[in-house]
């Protein structure tokens, strides 16, 4: 069963997951994934980072805990902007726009 965390994949057209009667299984032919293009700003240093993820909450934790080599020296971060897309291809195009103009 898909996770209900922020950024998790959910069946297309469904706003929430429901319990089904015993013996009945959910079958989903399409899965809707959300992709986030985001911008982080260093709180103590003048630095902006633009990235793409399917789990924004987890990604923020990774940046702020120092697990990412490219942003480790600029933490802590605050989220200053985000956009949501259902296609990774669209999200990647938008990420490139914000990184390179």
Secondary structure, DSSP 8 states (H G I E B T S, - for coil): ----STT--EETT-SS-----TT-----S-EE--EEEEEEEESSSS-EEEEEES-HHHHHHHHHHT--TTTGGG-SEEEEEEEEES-HHHHHHHHHHHHH-
